[in-house]
Amino acid sequence: MHAALLAAADRWGARPFINVLPETAAVYAIAPGAMAYAEVAAQAEALAARLAGAGVGEGDRVMVLLENRPALLVHFLALNALGASLVPVNPDLRRAELGAMASHAAPVLAVATADRRADLAAASGGQFPVLCEGEALPPLGPARARPAPDAAREAALLYTSGTTGGPKGCVLSNEYFLEAGRWYAEAGGLCALADGARMLTPLPLFHMNALAYSVMAMLRVGGALTVLDRFHPSTWWDSVRAAQADAIHYLGVMPAILMKAPPSPADRGHAVRFGFGANVEPHLHAPFEARFGFPLVEAWAMTETGAGAVIAANREPRRVGAKSFGRPEGAVEAMIAADDGSDAGDGPGELLVRRAGPDPRRGFFTRYEKDEAATAAAWQGGWFHTGDVVRREGGDFVFVDRKKNVIRRSGENIAAVEVEAVLTAHPAVRAAGVAAVADPIRGEEVFACLVVDGAAAAAEAEAIARWAREELAYYKVPGYIAFVPALPLTATQKLQRAALKTLAADTLAAGASHDLRALKTRRP
């Protein structure tokens, strides 16, 4: 990737690469404006020299908690020049999560914002230094020489929620990122990127969407990427116009919120040609496009699949409003599998994907770090098992549900067992069962059924939720808590997930739970 940056800087040196709008600059207390390709390359080169001099080199990992600041991308590209790997940190993670991540990733160094430095330092357990951006690097070892470029070398370690446990660390190679940029630049159809495209994303750089697709696509076409600190509904269209964006990225919650604003003569006062994302509410898909004047291109991918098996509804005719994400193109092979692994035809069944040709894993993640069994299970039978249940209508895939118990709230995947593990650590909680319930804005919300000692009233529910906010990212905290005498269990004392989901839905419908959604806000 560093070589791709140097080639882009040589070709488009004066063109803007990373753009910071005044609103985002004010949030981060950094300078607004555009950084040209040559400037980003120079900053990455200078940082790489400092890191190498301090002893950072091939095979090392560096945790970076810099939110959506341009500095995160500079660190990414600088580390890549050294054969080192970026471990981007979700800024919403708290004590338990940061500690687990630090222990699993085993970085040699961490870089954080000033307000989160102490949190990361506590999570490090003294095993690695934690600095703020721009601080002098401590000596970590002898100066390291740069290795030769290697497409298979690890470039990043991204964490994604597991379906039966806590987050898994996905090892992503240089090839993974380069393939993402190639796919996007060549996808064509409704999401064709022109030379010098201008893209705007509010999505986090610790996710693969922004870090792989947005960044690498702009490197491929000499485009300018405007990265917001997050999605701000009241100023969204002002940001779109200020960025002169012709492409935007979205999650399903965004169209839902934007459609709540009263219609305005300025609704089409923008240059956007398409939106690229996932999970728009079916009943809002066509009305959004009619009102704002551009298509929302629904797509499917996972951190694990990268561009090895991305599927997008980027060609007409589309099945607008049908939860359809198009059909495989090019080298992507896909099938719908029955529970026994056989071909289920048009389904419904689990979506299995792979790359056509001699290397079915080309463009996919390399492995789950420190989890060979999970990696092998995911690739059972030579296909990647996605865990998503789909059906086929007229050749297009339509999303049905997730095979395992993952809650998807505003684009974030939340493993129920991770939330349960934290809740059961509370001194008053004897048992916890977590399930998804429907939410009109967020898609799904976290519902916790708790067996507790002592009082079971609103005050206790709020106290438990506030406690959980200190241990978990805000979006993982239960939006509803219900106190129950017992959880539905199997004969072997395992949670009956289907029964738990029914219990949660029935309890919510009966008004017998405590609504704690107002507490689910980002911490200052």
C-alpha positions as CSV (number, residue, x, y, z in Angstrom):
1,M,0.0,0.0,0.0
2,H,2.9,2.4,0.7
3,A,4.1,1.8,-2.8
4,A,0.6,2.6,-4.1
5,L,0.7,5.9,-2.1
6,L,4.0,6.8,-3.6
7,A,2.8,6.1,-7.1
8,A,-0.3,8.2,-6.5
9,A,1.8,11.0,-5.1
10,D,4.0,10.9,-8.1
11,R,1.1,11.0,-10.5
12,W,-1.3,13.3,-8.6
13,G,1.0,15.1,-6.2
14,A,-1.0,18.4,-6.0
15,R,-4.4,16.8,-6.0
16,P,-6.3,16.7,-2.7
17,F,-6.3,13.3,-1.0
18,I,-7.7,13.8,2.5
19,N,-10.1,16.6,3.1
20,V,-11.2,17.9,6.5
21,L,-14.2,20.2,6.7
22,P,-14.4,23.0,9.3
23,E,-17.0,21.2,11.3
24,T,-14.9,18.1,11.7
25,A,-11.8,20.2,12.3
26,A,-13.5,22.0,15.2
27,V,-14.5,18.7,16.8
28,Y,-11.0,17.4,16.7
29,A,-9.2,20.8,17.2
30,I,-7.1,20.3,14.1
31,A,-6.7,22.5,11.0
32,P,-9.4,22.3,8.3
33,G,-8.6,22.0,4.6
34,A,-7.3,19.4,2.1
35,M,-4.0,17.5,2.3
36,A,-2.6,16.8,-1.1
37,Y,-1.2,13.4,-2.2
38,A,2.4,14.7,-2.0
39,E,1.8,16.1,1.5
40,V,0.3,12.8,2.8
41,A,3.2,10.9,1.3
42,A,5.7,13.2,2.9
43,Q,4.1,13.0,6.3
44,A,3.9,9.2,6.1
45,E,7.6,9.0,5.1
46,A,8.7,11.3,8.0
47,L,6.7,9.2,10.5
48,A,8.0,6.0,9.1
49,A,11.6,7.2,9.5
50,R,10.9,8.1,13.2
51,L,9.2,4.8,13.9
52,A,12.0,2.8,12.2
53,G,14.6,4.7,14.2
54,A,12.8,3.8,17.4
55,G,12.8,0.2,16.5
56,V,9.4,-0.4,14.9
57,G,9.6,-2.8,12.0
58,E,8.4,-5.8,10.1
59,G,5.9,-7.9,12.0
60,D,5.2,-5.3,14.7
61,R,1.8,-4.1,15.5
62,V,0.8,-0.6,16.7
63,M,-2.6,0.2,18.3
64,V,-4.0,3.5,17.2
65,L,-6.9,5.3,18.8
66,L,-7.2,8.5,16.8
67,E,-10.8,8.4,15.8
68,N,-11.4,9.7,12.2
69,R,-8.5,12.1,12.2
70,P,-6.2,12.2,9.1
71,A,-3.4,11.2,11.5
72,L,-4.8,7.7,11.6
73,L,-4.3,7.3,7.8
74,V,-0.8,8.8,8.0
75,H,0.1,6.2,10.7
76,F,-1.5,3.4,8.6
77,L,0.6,4.3,5.5
78,A,3.8,4.9,7.6
79,L,3.5,1.6,9.3
80,N,2.9,-0.1,6.0
81,A,6.2,1.2,4.7
82,L,7.9,-0.6,7.5
83,G,6.1,-3.9,7.1
84,A,4.3,-3.2,10.4
85,S,0.6,-3.5,11.1
86,L,-2.1,-1.0,12.2
87,V,-4.5,-2.0,14.9
88,P,-7.2,0.7,14.8
89,V,-9.2,1.1,18.0
90,N,-12.8,1.9,18.3
91,P,-12.9,5.0,20.5
92,D,-16.1,3.8,22.1
93,L,-14.4,0.8,23.7
94,R,-14.0,0.9,27.5
95,R,-11.9,-0.8,30.1
96,A,-12.8,-4.5,29.7
97,E,-12.8,-4.3,25.9
98,L,-9.5,-2.3,25.6
99,G,-7.7,-4.7,27.9
100,A,-8.9,-7.8,26.0
101,M,-7.9,-6.2,22.7
102,A,-4.5,-5.1,23.9
103,S,-3.7,-8.6,25.3
104,H,-4.8,-10.3,22.1
105,A,-3.1,-8.0,19.6
106,A,0.2,-7.7,21.6
107,P,1.3,-4.4,20.1
108,V,4.7,-2.9,20.6
109,L,3.3,0.6,20.9
110,A,0.0,2.5,21.1
111,V,-0.9,6.0,19.9
112,A,-4.0,7.7,21.4
113,T,-5.8,11.0,21.7
114,A,-4.9,12.9,24.9
115,D,-8.2,12.2,26.5
116,R,-7.9,8.4,26.0
117,R,-4.3,8.0,26.7
118,A,-4.8,7.0,30.3
119,D,-7.4,4.4,29.3
120,L,-5.1,2.7,26.8
121,A,-2.2,2.9,29.3
122,A,-4.3,1.1,31.9
123,A,-5.2,-1.5,29.3
124,S,-1.6,-2.0,28.3
125,G,-0.7,-3.3,31.8
126,G,2.7,-1.7,31.3
127,Q,3.5,-4.1,28.4
128,F,3.9,-1.4,25.8
129,P,4.3,2.5,25.8
130,V,1.2,4.6,25.0
131,L,1.9,8.0,23.4
132,C,-0.1,11.0,22.1
133,E,0.4,11.9,18.4
134,G,3.6,13.7,17.8
135,E,5.3,12.8,21.1
136,A,8.9,11.6,21.0
137,L,9.1,7.9,20.5
138,P,10.9,5.9,23.2
139,P,13.5,3.4,22.1
140,L,11.9,0.0,21.5
141,G,15.0,-1.6,20.0
142,P,17.6,-1.1,17.4
143,A,16.8,0.8,14.2
144,R,15.1,-1.4,11.7
145,A,15.6,-1.7,8.0
146,R,12.6,-1.6,5.7
147,P,11.6,-5.0,4.1
148,A,10.8,-5.5,0.5
149,P,7.1,-5.1,-0.4
150,D,5.0,-8.2,0.1
151,A,1.4,-8.5,-0.9
152,A,0.8,-11.3,1.6
153,R,2.2,-9.4,4.6
154,E,-0.2,-8.3,7.3
155,A,-1.2,-4.7,7.0
156,A,-3.8,-4.4,9.7
157,L,-5.6,-6.3,12.4
158,L,-9.3,-5.3,12.6
159,Y,-11.7,-6.6,15.2
160,T,-15.1,-7.8,14.2
161,S,-17.9,-9.2,16.4
162,G,-18.0,-13.0,16.5
163,T,-21.3,-14.8,16.3
164,T,-20.6,-17.1,19.3
165,G,-18.1,-15.2,21.3
166,G,-16.3,-11.9,21.7
167,P,-14.7,-10.0,18.9
168,K,-12.3,-11.8,16.6
169,G,-9.1,-10.3,15.2
170,C,-9.1,-10.4,11.4
171,V,-5.6,-10.4,9.9
172,L,-5.8,-8.3,6.7
173,S,-3.0,-8.3,4.1
174,N,-1.7,-5.7,1.7
175,E,-3.5,-7.7,-1.0
176,Y,-6.7,-7.4,0.9
177,F,-6.6,-3.6,0.8
178,L,-5.3,-3.3,-2.8
179,E,-8.0,-5.6,-4.0
180,A,-10.6,-3.4,-2.3
181,G,-9.4,-0.4,-4.1
182,R,-9.3,-2.2,-7.4
183,W,-12.8,-3.6,-7.0
184,Y,-14.3,-0.2,-6.3
185,A,-12.4,1.6,-9.0
186,E,-13.6,-1.1,-11.6
187,A,-17.1,-1.9,-10.3
188,G,-18.8,0.4,-12.7
189,G,-22.5,0.6,-13.2
190,L,-24.3,3.0,-10.8
191,C,-21.2,3.3,-8.6
192,A,-18.7,4.1,-11.2
193,L,-15.9,6.3,-9.9
194,A,-14.5,9.0,-12.2
195,D,-11.0,10.2,-12.3
196,G,-10.6,12.6,-9.4
197,A,-13.8,11.5,-7.7
198,R,-14.9,13.2,-4.5
199,M,-16.2,10.9,-1.8
200,L,-17.6,11.7,1.6
201,T,-17.9,9.1,4.4
202,P,-19.1,9.5,8.1
203,L,-18.1,5.8,8.7
204,P,-15.4,5.0,11.2
205,L,-11.8,4.3,10.0
206,F,-11.6,1.4,12.4
207,H,-14.0,-0.5,10.1
208,M,-13.1,-2.0,6.8
209,N,-15.6,0.0,4.8
210,A,-13.9,3.4,5.2
211,L,-10.3,2.0,5.8
212,A,-10.3,-0.4,2.8
213,Y,-12.9,0.7,0.3
214,S,-13.0,4.5,0.7
215,V,-9.3,5.1,1.2
216,M,-8.0,2.6,-1.3
217,A,-10.5,3.5,-4.0
218,M,-9.4,7.2,-3.8
219,L,-5.8,6.1,-4.1
220,R,-6.7,4.2,-7.2
221,V,-8.5,7.0,-9.0
222,G,-6.7,10.0,-7.6
223,G,-9.8,11.1,-5.7
224,A,-10.4,13.2,-2.6
225,L,-11.8,11.6,0.5
226,T,-13.7,13.7,3.1
227,V,-13.9,11.8,6.4
228,L,-16.4,13.2,8.9
229,D,-16.0,12.6,12.7
230,R,-19.4,10.9,12.5
231,F,-22.8,11.3,11.0
232,H,-24.5,14.7,11.9
233,P,-28.0,14.7,10.6
234,S,-28.6,18.4,11.0
235,T,-25.5,19.4,9.0
236,W,-25.3,16.4,6.7
237,W,-26.3,18.1,3.5
238,D,-24.1,21.1,4.3
239,S,-21.2,18.8,4.6
240,V,-22.1,17.0,1.3
241,R,-22.1,20.3,-0.5
242,A,-19.0,21.7,1.2
243,A,-17.1,18.5,0.2
244,Q,-18.5,18.7,-3.4
245,A,-19.1,15.0,-2.9
246,D,-20.2,13.0,-5.9
247,A,-20.3,9.7,-3.9
248,I,-21.3,9.1,-0.3
249,H,-21.2,6.1,2.0
250,Y,-24.1,5.3,4.3
251,L,-25.6,2.9,6.8
252,G,-29.3,2.0,7.0
253,V,-29.9,4.3,9.9
254,M,-28.8,7.4,8.0
255,P,-31.6,7.4,5.3
256,A,-34.1,6.8,8.0
257,I,-33.0,9.8,10.0
258,L,-32.6,12.1,6.9
259,M,-36.2,11.2,5.8
260,K,-37.6,12.5,9.0
261,A,-36.5,16.1,8.1
262,P,-39.2,18.1,6.4
263,P,-38.9,18.3,2.6
264,S,-36.8,21.3,1.4
265,P,-36.2,22.9,-2.0
266,A,-32.5,22.2,-1.3
267,D,-33.0,18.4,-1.1
268,R,-31.5,18.0,-4.5
269,G,-29.0,20.8,-4.2
270,H,-25.9,18.6,-4.3
271,A,-23.6,16.8,-6.8
272,V,-24.1,13.2,-5.4
273,R,-24.3,10.6,-8.1
274,F,-24.7,7.6,-5.8
275,G,-24.7,6.4,-2.3
276,F,-23.0,3.1,-1.4
277,G,-23.9,1.2,1.7
278,A,-26.2,-1.4,3.3
279,N,-29.4,-2.0,5.2
280,V,-31.6,0.9,4.1
281,E,-35.1,0.3,5.4
282,P,-37.1,-1.3,2.5
283,H,-40.0,1.1,2.8
284,L,-37.7,4.1,2.7
285,H,-35.5,3.0,-0.2
286,A,-37.6,4.2,-3.2
287,P,-38.9,7.4,-1.4
288,F,-35.4,8.4,-0.5
289,E,-34.2,8.1,-4.0
290,A,-37.2,10.0,-5.3
291,R,-36.7,12.8,-2.9
292,F,-33.0,13.3,-3.0
293,G,-32.3,12.3,-6.6
294,F,-29.7,9.6,-6.5
295,P,-29.6,5.8,-6.0
296,L,-28.7,4.0,-2.8
297,V,-26.6,1.1,-4.0
298,E,-27.0,-1.7,-1.5
299,A,-24.0,-4.0,-1.1
300,W,-22.9,-7.0,0.9
301,A,-19.5,-7.8,2.3
302,M,-17.8,-8.7,5.6
303,T,-14.5,-7.8,7.2
304,E,-13.5,-11.4,6.4
305,T,-14.5,-11.3,2.8
306,G,-13.1,-7.9,1.8
307,A,-13.2,-7.5,-2.0
308,G,-12.7,-11.2,-2.4
309,A,-16.5,-11.6,-2.5
310,V,-18.2,-8.3,-2.4
311,I,-21.7,-8.3,-4.0
312,A,-23.5,-5.1,-4.9
313,A,-26.7,-4.0,-6.6
314,N,-24.8,-1.6,-8.8
315,R,-26.6,-2.4,-12.1
316,E,-30.1,-1.8,-13.3
317,P,-32.7,-3.3,-12.9
318,R,-32.5,-3.2,-9.2
319,R,-34.9,-4.7,-6.7
320,V,-35.4,-1.4,-4.8
321,G,-37.0,-1.8,-1.4
322,A,-36.6,-5.6,-1.3
323,K,-33.5,-5.9,0.9
324,S,-31.7,-7.1,-2.2
325,F,-28.0,-6.6,-2.6
326,G,-27.6,-7.7,-6.2
327,R,-25.8,-10.7,-7.6
328,P,-22.2,-11.9,-7.8
329,E,-20.1,-10.6,-10.7
330,G,-16.7,-11.3,-12.1
331,A,-14.6,-13.8,-10.1
332,V,-17.1,-14.1,-7.2
333,E,-18.7,-17.5,-6.7
334,A,-21.6,-17.9,-4.3
335,M,-24.1,-20.5,-3.3
336,I,-27.0,-20.9,-0.9
337,A,-26.5,-23.8,1.5
338,A,-29.0,-25.9,3.4
339,D,-28.2,-26.9,7.0
340,D,-26.5,-30.1,5.8
341,G,-24.2,-28.1,3.5
342,S,-25.9,-29.1,0.3
343,D,-26.9,-26.6,-2.4
344,A,-30.3,-25.1,-1.4
345,G,-31.0,-23.6,-4.8
346,D,-32.7,-20.3,-4.4
347,G,-32.9,-20.9,-0.6
348,P,-33.4,-19.7,1.9
349,G,-30.1,-20.8,3.4
350,E,-26.7,-19.7,4.4
351,L,-24.7,-17.6,1.9
352,L,-21.4,-19.2,1.1
353,V,-18.8,-17.4,-1.0
354,R,-15.3,-17.8,-2.5
355,R,-13.1,-16.5,-5.2
356,A,-13.1,-18.3,-8.6
357,G,-9.8,-19.7,-9.8
358,P,-6.9,-21.5,-8.1
359,D,-7.0,-19.3,-4.9
360,P,-10.5,-19.3,-3.4
361,R,-9.2,-17.0,-0.6
362,R,-7.8,-14.2,-2.8
363,G,-8.8,-10.8,-1.4
364,F,-10.2,-12.4,1.8
365,F,-8.8,-12.0,5.3
366,T,-5.8,-14.1,6.0
367,R,-7.0,-15.7,9.3
368,Y,-8.5,-15.1,12.6
369,E,-5.6,-14.2,14.8
370,K,-4.7,-16.9,17.4
371,D,-7.8,-19.0,16.3
372,E,-6.9,-21.6,13.8
373,A,-10.1,-23.6,14.6
374,A,-12.4,-20.7,13.8
375,T,-10.5,-20.0,10.6
376,A,-10.8,-23.6,9.5
377,A,-14.5,-23.7,10.4
378,A,-15.2,-20.5,8.4
379,W,-13.6,-22.1,5.4
380,Q,-15.2,-25.6,5.8
381,G,-15.5,-27.4,2.4
382,G,-13.6,-24.7,0.5
383,W,-16.3,-22.0,0.9
384,F,-16.4,-19.1,3.3
385,H,-19.4,-19.5,5.6
386,T,-20.9,-16.1,6.1
387,G,-23.6,-16.8,8.7
388,D,-26.1,-14.8,6.7
389,V,-29.3,-16.4,5.6
390,V,-30.4,-15.3,2.1
391,R,-32.7,-16.3,-0.7
392,R,-32.5,-15.6,-4.4
393,E,-35.3,-13.8,-6.3
394,G,-34.9,-13.4,-10.0
395,G,-31.1,-14.0,-9.7
396,D,-30.6,-11.4,-7.0
397,F,-29.8,-12.1,-3.4
398,V,-32.2,-11.0,-0.7
399,F,-31.2,-10.8,2.9
400,V,-33.4,-12.8,5.3
401,D,-31.7,-13.0,8.7
402,R,-28.4,-13.9,10.5
403,K,-27.9,-17.5,11.2
404,K,-26.5,-16.9,14.7
405,N,-27.3,-14.6,17.5
406,V,-25.7,-11.3,16.4
407,I,-27.5,-8.1,17.1
408,R,-27.0,-5.4,14.4
409,R,-27.6,-2.0,15.7
410,S,-27.0,1.0,13.5
411,G,-24.4,-0.9,11.5
412,E,-22.6,-2.3,14.5
413,N,-22.4,-6.0,15.0
414,I,-22.9,-6.9,18.7
415,A,-22.2,-10.4,20.0
416,A,-24.8,-11.2,22.6
417,V,-22.5,-13.5,24.6
418,E,-20.0,-10.6,25.0
419,V,-22.6,-8.4,26.5
420,E,-23.8,-11.3,28.7
421,A,-20.3,-11.9,30.0
422,V,-20.0,-8.3,31.1
423,L,-23.5,-8.1,32.7
424,T,-22.9,-11.3,34.7
425,A,-19.8,-9.6,36.2
426,H,-22.1,-7.2,38.0
427,P,-22.4,-8.1,41.7
428,A,-26.3,-8.2,41.6
429,V,-26.7,-10.2,38.4
430,R,-26.9,-14.0,38.8
431,A,-27.7,-14.7,35.1
432,A,-28.1,-12.7,31.9
433,G,-29.6,-13.5,28.5
434,V,-29.3,-11.0,25.7
435,A,-31.3,-10.9,22.5
436,A,-32.2,-8.5,19.7
437,V,-35.5,-6.7,19.5
438,A,-36.7,-4.6,16.6
439,D,-36.1,-0.9,16.7
440,P,-37.7,1.5,14.2
441,I,-34.5,3.7,13.9
442,R,-31.5,1.5,14.8
443,G,-32.8,-1.7,13.1
444,E,-32.2,-3.7,16.2
445,E,-31.7,-2.9,19.9
446,V,-30.0,-4.8,22.7
447,F,-32.5,-6.4,25.1
448,A,-31.2,-8.0,28.4
449,C,-33.2,-10.5,30.5
450,L,-31.6,-10.5,34.0
451,V,-31.9,-12.7,37.0
452,V,-30.9,-10.6,39.9
453,D,-30.4,-10.7,43.7
454,G,-32.3,-8.0,45.6
455,A,-34.6,-5.4,44.2
456,A,-35.9,-5.5,40.6
457,A,-37.1,-2.1,39.8
458,A,-36.4,0.9,37.4
459,A,-33.7,2.3,39.7
460,E,-31.8,-1.0,39.7
461,A,-32.1,-1.3,35.9
462,E,-30.7,2.1,35.4
463,A,-27.8,1.4,37.8
464,I,-26.9,-1.7,36.0
465,A,-27.0,0.1,32.6
466,R,-24.8,2.9,33.9
467,W,-22.4,0.4,35.3
468,A,-22.3,-1.4,31.9
469,R,-21.5,1.9,30.2
470,E,-18.2,1.9,32.0
471,E,-17.3,-1.6,30.7
472,L,-18.7,-1.6,27.2
473,A,-19.0,0.7,24.1
474,Y,-22.3,2.7,24.4
475,Y,-24.0,0.8,21.6
476,K,-23.5,-2.5,23.3
477,V,-25.2,-1.4,26.5
478,P,-28.8,-2.9,26.9
479,G,-31.4,-0.5,25.6
480,Y,-34.0,-2.5,27.5
481,I,-33.6,-4.5,30.7
482,A,-36.3,-6.9,32.0
483,F,-36.0,-8.7,35.4
484,V,-37.1,-12.3,35.1
485,P,-37.2,-15.2,37.6
486,A,-35.3,-17.5,35.3
487,L,-33.8,-17.8,31.8
488,P,-35.0,-20.4,29.3
489,L,-32.4,-23.1,29.4
490,T,-31.7,-26.5,27.8
491,A,-31.3,-29.7,29.7
492,T,-27.5,-29.0,29.6
493,Q,-28.0,-25.5,31.1
494,K,-27.4,-23.7,27.8
495,L,-29.5,-20.7,26.8
496,Q,-32.3,-21.5,24.5
497,R,-31.7,-18.6,22.1
498,A,-34.9,-18.9,20.1
499,A,-37.0,-19.0,23.3
500,L,-35.0,-16.1,24.7
501,K,-35.7,-14.0,21.6
502,T,-39.4,-14.8,21.9
503,L,-39.3,-13.9,25.6
504,A,-37.6,-10.5,24.8
505,A,-40.1,-9.6,22.1
506,D,-43.1,-10.6,24.3
507,T,-41.8,-8.8,27.3
508,L,-41.2,-5.6,25.2
509,A,-44.7,-5.8,23.7
510,A,-46.2,-6.2,27.1
511,G,-44.5,-3.1,28.4
512,A,-42.8,-5.2,31.1
513,S,-39.2,-3.9,30.6
514,H,-37.3,-0.8,31.5
515,D,-36.5,1.5,28.6
516,L,-32.9,2.7,28.9
517,R,-32.2,3.8,25.4
518,A,-31.8,7.4,26.5
519,L,-28.6,6.4,28.3
520,K,-27.0,5.0,25.1
521,T,-25.1,8.1,24.0
522,R,-21.4,8.5,23.3
523,R,-19.4,9.5,26.3
524,P,-17.9,13.0,26.1
